[in-house]
Amino acid sequence: VKPIDIEEVFSTPKVEHMIPELEKIDDNTWVHFTTQEKLTSEEVMSLFSDKLPQKRKDEPAWLREVLASINICFIKTQRLLSISFSQSVETERRTSVIPSVISYSDELADSMQKKLAEYAALSQSLDRTFPSRLLKTDSKHMDTSIEELKVELTELEDKRKQLIEAGFIEAEGGLDIEEITDIDDSNRNFLQLYIEDVKQKLSVFNDLTQRIDLLIKIINCRFLYKKLSVSKKNGFVFTTAENMPLSPTKLSSGEQQELVLFYELLFHVEPEALILIDEPEISLHVLWQQQFLRDLQAITQLAGFDVLIATHSPQIIHDRWDLTVELRGRDNEEILDS
């Protein structure tokens, strides 16, 4: 018997969008966060049919085409829990509900490890061919001055410090660029090829580093008496004002909401997508709400997507009323909160 497809019965916005405590884990199975029960599609329809609007039959063709052409991502009110899967040889796949801050922390550490593996593979390839490429180097770099080389080496040193801040590499003594005072033509070619190789190697980290840096900046501007850093082994690393370790699960609900929301926007959204955010003000104090649009704008500039927000909070809007659209009914009457 073919499992029931809920989306054939109810409207296109998925069931989990309408009922935040539900999440679909396969074709016919849902997890209910509140009870941590697994439900079939039939059970979901029976238990929650009153909360789901019927699918519109008169949806115009132009609207279907527009919706099909846009990558739409919905960020739910329920953000603090995630589904975790485990699989053993002897047993079927099992699911559990874990805090999102732990799930995303592990995910970030895994992403960093993959980038480090990519960096190591590229480094090995470039290092292996370095001698032969150096011997084939022509005199094109002979006009490069010592000062120009110092500028490029300084930029690489800054990049190395950025990677330390992002948790990719350990802090260590850097290159003393001022010691470079006189070089001959062979040394000049060596240094220029070295600089080009290092730039290519470090470019592997560019996108992920920018996202990590922005996440750290946003969180550390908001959270009081604690500091976020990132490590390739542990993902999120929080320390208190007394430099004591703090588990991400010990953050307040508001702090976890902020961390999870900004992580999802920075690491889960594809370019040119349309992101729908439902009630970002949940569990946030007023100051954080007022900072929200400013931080969101920095994220959209980096990640390249559009956002549509549903909010009841004038503090979220703050001084950007020029971005708002008032909801009105068919006869242009104002829609009031019940």
N, C-alpha and C positions, 0 to 999 in steps of 0.2 A: 504494500500500500504506500503510495507516495505521500510523504509528510505534507501537512498543510503549510502553504506559504502565506504567512500573515500579511505580507505586503500586497498580496492579491486581493485581500479582503479590506484592509485598512489603507489609509492614505500613505503616500510616498515617504513623508518624514517617518523614519523608522520608529518602531515601538519604543526603543530605548530613548529616543528623543522626547517622546511624550511621557514616558514613565522612567525617570532617571535611575530608579533603583533596580531596573532590569538591564541585563546585557546579554546579547546573543553570543554563544560560543561555538555553535555549529548550525547546520541546516535546520535542526529540529529541537535544539536545546537552548534554554535560557538560564541564567543564574539570577536569583532574586537576592540582592545584597542584604536586605533587611533580615531575612531568615536564613540566608546562605543555602537555600534549596535550589535544586535543579528542576526546571519546569519544561514540559514539552510545549510546542506551539499551541496545541489544543487547550492545554491547561492555562496558558497565558490568555488566550481568547476568552475562555470561560471566566477567569478571575478578574480580568481588567478591561473587558469589552466596553464598560461604561465610561472609561477614561479615554477611549480612542475614537477619533472622528472617522466617519465613513469616508471611503475614497470617493472623490468627486468623479462623476461620470462625464461631465461636460467640460473637462479640461481641454482648452483649445490647443490646436496643433502647434501654434507658435510658442506657447508656453512650454509644451513638452520638449520642443527643440532647444529652447533656451536652457531649460534645466539640464538637458542631456549634454549640453556643451560646456557646462560649468562644473568644476570640481568643488563640491560643497562639503564642508566639514562642520559638524555640530559639536560644540564643546558643552557638555552637560553640567547641570547644577551639581550633580553627584560626581565629585572628582577625587575623593579621598581614598577610594578603594579600586583595586584592579583585579582582573582575573589572572591567576597563575596556573600553568599547565605542567603536569609531571607525567612522565611515561617510563615504564619499566618493561623489560622483555616479557615478564611473566604476567603482567596485569594490563588492563586497558587504561587508556589515558584518564588521569584524575584531575580535577580542578579544585582550586582553593581560592579564597578571597584574601588578598594581602593589601597592606597600605600602599597607595600609589607612590608615596615618597621612597619606599624601599624598592618597588618595581622599577621606577625610573632611575634610581641611583645605580642599580645593577645594570640597567640598560645603557646608561652613560659610560660606565666603566668598560662595558663590552665594546661600545663604539670606539672608545679611546684605544683599547687593545688592538682592534682591527686596524686603526690608523697607524699605530706603531708597527704592526706587522707589514703594512703597505710601505711605510717609510724604510723599514729594514731591508725589504726586497729591492726597493729602488736604490738604496745606498749601496747594497752589495753589487748591483749591476753597474753603477757608476764608478765605484771604487775599482772594480775589476778591469774596467776599460780606461781608467785614468792615465796610466803610463803611456799607452799607445796613443791616446788622444793628445797628450802633452807633447809627444814627439812630433805629431803631425801639425801642431799649432804653428800658424804662420806669424808674421810680424804685425798682425793687425792691432795688437795691444801695446805696441811699443810707444805709442803717443799718450798712453794713459799715465797720468801723473801720480805721484805718491799721494798727494792730497785726495785725488779722486778715489784711489784705492782705499784710503782711510775712511772716506765717507761711506763707501759700500760695506766695508768691514764693520763700521759702527752700526749701520742699518741691520746687519746680520746679528750683531750682538744684542740690539734691541729686540729683534725677533726671538732670539734665544731666551731673553728675560720674559717675554710674553708667553713662551711655551712653558717656562717654569711656573708662572702665575696660573696658567691653565692646567697644570698638573701633569703635563706630558713628560717632562724631564726633571731630574733632580738639580738643585742648586749646586754650582761648583765654580771654581775660579775661572773668570773669563779671560779673553785675549787682551793683552796690554797693547793697544793699538799705537800708543805714543812711542813704543820701542821701535817701530818701523820708521827708520830715518833715511836709509839709502838702499836702493835695490838696483840690480843690473837687469839687462833685458830678459835673461832666463828666469830670474826670480819674478819679474813682472808678469811674464806669461804664466808661470806656475800659480801665482796669486790670483790672476784673473780667471783662470780655469777653475781654480778651487772655489772662488766666489760664485761662479755660475753654477757649479755643481751643488753647492750648499743651498743656494736659492731654490734650485729645482727640488732638492730633497725636502726642504722645509715647506714648500708650497703644498705638500700633501696635507698639512695640518690647517691650512688657511681658513677654510669654511667652518670647520668644527671649532677651531680656536676662537673665531669671531663670535660664534654663538655662545660658547662657554663664557667668554669675557663679558658679554652683555648680560647673561644670566647672573653672574657673580656681582656685577655692578648694580643691577636692579635690586637683587635680594639684600645686599649689604647696605644699600641706601635706605631700606625699609625696616629690616629687623634690628631690634635694639638688644644690646648686651650679648650678642652672639655674632659669629662671623662664618660665612660660607667660603670654603675652598673646594677644590676638586682634585681627586687622585685617580690615577689609572687603575688602581687596585680596588678602591672602595667607592668610587663615584662621589656622591655628596659627602663632604666632611665638614661638620659643624663643630666649632669650639666656642666656649663661653668667654666672657670678659676675663675670667681667671685662667684662661687657656686650658680648660678642661674639655675633654671630648663630650659631645652631645649627640645622641642618636636622632636622626630626622623624625622618628616617631614621637619624640618628646617635644617637638614643636607644637605650638597651639594650633587649633583647627584653622584659624585664620591664616597663620603662617604656612601651614601645609597647603591650604587652598591657593595661596599666592605662588608658592614654589611649583606646585603641580600645573597650575594654569600657564605660567610663563614658560615652563619646560615644554609643555605640549605645543605652545605657539612657536617656540624656537626650534624644536627638534622633530615635531610630528607633522608639520604643515608643508605641503608642496607649494612651489612658486605658482602664482597666478590663481590660487584657490580663493574661494569665498568662505570666510570663517564666520559661523554664527555662534555668538557667545551669549549664553542665557544667565542673566543676573550675576554679573561678576562681583557685585557688592556683597555677596553672601559672606558672612564672618569677617568682613573687613572694617576696620575703624575708619573714621572720616578722613584722616590725613591720607591713608593709602588709597581711598577712593578718589581723592582729588588728584593724586599722582598717576592714576591708572592710564588715562588717555595719553599722557606724555610718554610713559614707558611703552605703551602699545605702539605709538607712532615710531619709536626707535626700532622696535621689533619688525614692524611692517617694512620699514626702509631697508633693513638687512635681509629679511626673508622674502620680501616681494609678494605679499598677498593682500587681499581686501578683507575688511571686517564689517559685520553688521551686529550691533549689540542691542539686546532687549534689557532694559533696566527700569527700575522704579525709583532710582536714586539720583536726585539732582547733584549730589556730590560727585558721582561718576562723571556727569557732564561738566561740572565745575564751570570753567569760563569758556567752554566750547559749544555754546548753544547754536552756533552757526552750522554744526554738524548734525543737528537733531531734525527728526521728522515726526510730527505729531500724528498719532493714530486717530483716524476718523472713520465713521461708518459709511454705508452706501450713500446716504443722503447728506454726507459731509458733517454729520453731527459729531461732537466730541465724544470720545470713548472714555468713560470714567472708570476708575478702579472700583471694584465692588468691596 
